[in-house]
Each structure stands twice: as structure tokens, then as C-alpha cells.
Amino acid sequence: MTRLILAFMIAISFALGISGCAAVRGNETSGEHADDATITTRVEARYAKDPTLSAMRIQVHTNKGMVALTGTVNDQSQRQHAENIAAGVPGVKSVQNNITLRVRLRRNRLPILSRDFGSYLT
């Protein structure tokens, strides 16, 4: 009887152990999830070290080696630079660059009233 209970417990433990490793999200295995997390961390670390991108707000999401970038940068060269950095990380299969350019609004200059002529200068 003890052998039967022990065999049953081992069988249950084995079955639970295999199913626990099967999938984390959707069809992605825990190994793929770890690889995606590693890729995301490496891309973010390279951005933090880069003087032109360290202050930018760029979000990195990785799924099965495909990196998606979102956020804003000041100009097109920074956008392209961010994509190139991400593409250079080991394990990256492709990069989807959804980074937008920051719009800088200029403040309108208010007309100044001239004391001499009583008119507005621009």
C-alpha cells in the first residue's frame, strides 16, 4: 500500500512539474519568456548608456524575439538610432519602430506696446 501511495505521489508531482513548464503566456514557453525579458533588459540598458537616448522615454516590449519600440524622441536621427541599437542586441529577430517625434510648440511672441507711437510691434 505504501508503494502505491508513493508511486501515485511521484506521478502527480511529475505531471504537475511538466505542465508548470509548458507555457507562460499563450504558446510561449518559460524559456522564450526568459529570453524576451533578457532582450528587453539588454535594449533598455543600451539606451541608458547612450548619451543621446538616455533621457528619452522609450518603452521596449519583446515577444518571441520581435522588439516593439514606443515612446517619443526629439528628432528622426534619434528615432533611427534607437532602432539600430535594438536591432544590434543578440536574439532580436526584428524591430517594429513605433517611436514618434516630439512636437515642440513655439510660444507666440506677444506684441509689445510702443510708448512712442501707441502701436503694436511684432
Backbone torsions as a table, in degrees:
resi	resn	phi	psi	omega
1	MET	NA	-40.9	179.9
2	THR	-63.4	-38.8	178.3
3	ARG	-64.8	-37.7	179.9
4	LEU	-65.5	-43.0	178.8
5	ILE	-66.0	-43.0	179.3
6	LEU	-62.7	-44.0	178.8
7	ALA	-63.4	-39.5	178.4
8	PHE	-64.3	-43.6	-179.8
9	MET	-64.8	-40.2	178.5
10	ILE	-65.2	-42.7	179.7
11	ALA	-62.2	-42.6	179.3
12	ILE	-65.8	-44.2	179.6
13	SER	-61.5	-42.5	179.7
14	PHE	-63.8	-44.6	-179.5
15	ALA	-63.9	-41.9	178.8
16	LEU	-68.7	-37.2	179.8
17	GLY	-64.7	-42.4	179.8
18	ILE	-68.4	-44.2	-178.3
19	SER	-68.3	-29.0	178.8
20	GLY	-68.7	-27.6	-179.5
21	CYS	-92.1	-6.9	-171.3
22	ALA	-67.3	-50.7	-175.6
23	ALA	-150.1	142.4	175.8
24	VAL	-103.4	-52.7	177.8
25	ARG	-133.7	124.8	177.1
26	GLY	56.0	-124.8	179.4
27	ASN	-97.8	10.8	-175.9
28	GLU	-85.8	131.0	178.1
29	THR	-80.6	167.0	179.9
30	SER	-63.7	-31.7	176.6
31	GLY	-65.7	-41.9	177.8
32	GLU	-65.6	-38.7	178.8
33	HIS	-63.1	-42.4	178.7
34	ALA	-64.9	-40.5	177.9
35	ASP	-63.0	-41.9	178.2
36	ASP	-62.9	-42.2	178.7
37	ALA	-64.3	-38.5	178.0
38	THR	-65.3	-43.5	178.7
39	ILE	-61.5	-47.2	179.7
40	THR	-58.1	-45.3	-179.4
41	THR	-63.6	-41.2	179.9
42	ARG	-66.2	-41.3	178.2
43	VAL	-63.8	-46.9	-179.3
44	GLU	-62.4	-37.5	178.6
45	ALA	-65.7	-39.6	177.8
46	ARG	-66.4	-36.3	176.1
47	TYR	-64.7	-41.6	-178.8
48	ALA	-64.0	-32.4	-179.5
49	LYS	-81.5	-20.6	-176.3
50	ASP	-81.6	122.8	-176.1
51	PRO	-65.1	-26.2	-179.2
52	THR	-84.2	-18.7	-176.8
53	LEU	-115.3	-8.7	-173.5
54	SER	-61.9	-30.4	-179.0
55	ALA	-91.8	-5.8	-178.1
56	MET	-78.5	155.7	178.2
57	ARG	-103.0	92.5	-179.3
58	ILE	-120.6	126.1	177.3
59	GLN	-99.7	141.3	-177.6
60	VAL	-121.0	127.1	176.3
61	HIS	-128.5	132.2	-177.9
62	THR	-123.4	135.0	176.8
63	ASN	-140.1	113.1	-179.9
64	LYS	54.7	41.1	177.1
65	GLY	83.3	-3.8	178.5
66	MET	-96.5	118.2	-175.2
67	VAL	-96.8	130.2	174.9
68	ALA	-112.7	126.7	-179.9
69	LEU	-108.4	133.7	174.8
70	THR	-135.6	162.8	179.1
71	GLY	130.5	-163.0	-178.6
72	THR	-133.9	146.8	174.0
73	VAL	-134.7	171.5	-175.2
74	ASN	-78.6	-33.8	-176.2
75	ASP	-151.2	173.6	-176.0
76	GLN	-64.0	-34.8	-179.2
77	SER	-65.1	-37.4	176.7
78	GLN	-67.7	-37.6	178.7
79	ARG	-61.4	-47.8	-179.8
80	GLN	-67.5	-38.3	178.9
81	HIS	-62.4	-42.0	178.0
82	ALA	-62.3	-40.5	178.3
83	GLU	-65.5	-42.4	179.9
84	ASN	-63.7	-40.2	178.3
85	ILE	-62.5	-47.2	-179.1
86	ALA	-62.0	-41.2	-178.9
87	ALA	-65.5	-24.7	-178.7
88	GLY	-83.6	-3.4	-179.7
89	VAL	-81.0	132.6	179.1
90	PRO	-57.8	136.0	178.5
91	GLY	96.7	-12.7	179.8
92	VAL	-77.3	123.4	179.2
93	LYS	-89.8	-38.5	178.5
94	SER	-157.1	162.1	179.5
95	VAL	-128.1	126.6	173.2
96	GLN	-104.4	111.1	-174.8
97	ASN	-95.0	101.8	177.4
98	ASN	-106.1	21.4	-179.2
99	ILE	-72.3	136.0	178.7
100	THR	-106.3	159.7	178.1
101	LEU	-88.9	136.0	179.2
102	ARG	-71.3	132.6	178.8
103	VAL	-91.2	126.7	177.9
104	ARG	-103.6	118.6	178.6
105	LEU	-89.9	132.1	176.1
106	ARG	-89.6	138.1	176.8
107	ARG	-76.7	132.3	176.9
108	ASN	-69.1	136.8	177.4
109	ARG	-78.6	130.0	178.8
110	LEU	-80.0	140.7	178.3
111	PRO	-65.3	144.1	-179.9
112	ILE	-105.1	130.6	-179.9
113	LEU	-76.6	123.2	178.8
114	SER	-80.9	130.3	-179.5
115	ARG	-72.9	-28.5	-176.8
116	ASP	-77.3	-40.4	-171.2
117	PHE	-112.4	-10.9	179.3
118	GLY	68.9	22.8	179.8
119	SER	-119.5	168.5	178.8
120	TYR	-89.9	136.1	172.6
121	LEU	-105.6	143.8	178.4
122	THR	-114.3	NA	NA
